[in-house]
Each structure stands twice: as structure tokens, then as C-alpha cells.
């Protein structure tokens, strides 16, 4: 099924095409990895809505990426609860360990580091979202273990990708 067909199918569930923008953006981002201008325009054209409406949502919500991100997008909450529980120190640690600044992506393309205003999980502060998963009650030890785990996942994915391309026995 093409991206257009998926968006049209999702949009059919809504009485107003404007209400289908968020699901359409999710579909487009799954297809393209991020949402550059031409993709935003295509979404608007498929839905028959104003391009500015699509752009507004794509740039407002942190789940949408208008620029490429790494395999693992680390989104550290920096709101009051997380800040009071040490998120600023964790950000410093992540920047040091990864060798990048907030907003950057590691040269190997594994990690993009961002801060977000609120993840709505104050009871688990400090918290970080990686993909669709929340990681809670973070400290340096937990951050390091998480990064090791993500690197292992990336290594396994790389091996599977390479194995899939090798001739069978």
C-alpha cells in the first residue's frame, strides 16, 4: 500500500480532513524517516488542506521531525520536575558521552539528542523518551546502561541487515 493510500484510508475515519493531519504525518514520517518540506506539501495535497495547517502541526509536536534524526532519538525532558531531579546534569553527561551537543546527531547516525519541554511523566522524573518508549528515574548509571543496550540493538540490527543481504547456504 502506498503512502497516499494509507493516508487516504486513515483520513476516511474523520469527518473533517483537517482532523486527519496528525495520523497522516505519522504515516508520512514512517515512510520517509522525517518530514521535509516536500513531504509536508504532499500530505497537505493528499488531504486537500492548507499547507500551513500541516506545517503548524509538524513543527509544534516533538514526535514529528522535519530534519533527519538518528536511529535512536533521545528526548530528555527539561521541565521543572525533571530539572529539579537532575535532568540538566544528565544532559551534560549525554553530551559528553555521545560527543555531541543538544540538537546534534552522532557521526555514526545512531543517536540524536534533544530536550523537550514536557513528557507528561513528572512522577517518573527525570525521564527520557527514546522512540516510543519512556525511560524513568534516570541517573548516570541508568543512562549508560540504556546507551549500551541501544548500541547492542543497533549492532544486532546491522548484523541482521547484512545477513539478509548475504547469499543463503
Buried (B, 14 or more C-beta within 10 A) or exposed (E): EEBBEBBBEBBEEBEEBBEBBBBBBBBBBEBBEBBBEEBBEBBBEBBEBEBEBBBEBBEEEBBBBBEEBBBBBBBBBBBEBBBEBBBBEBBEBBBEBBEBEBEBBBEEEBBBBBBBEBBEBBEBBBBBBBEEEBBEEBEBEBBEEBBEEBBEEBEEEEEEEEEEEEEEE
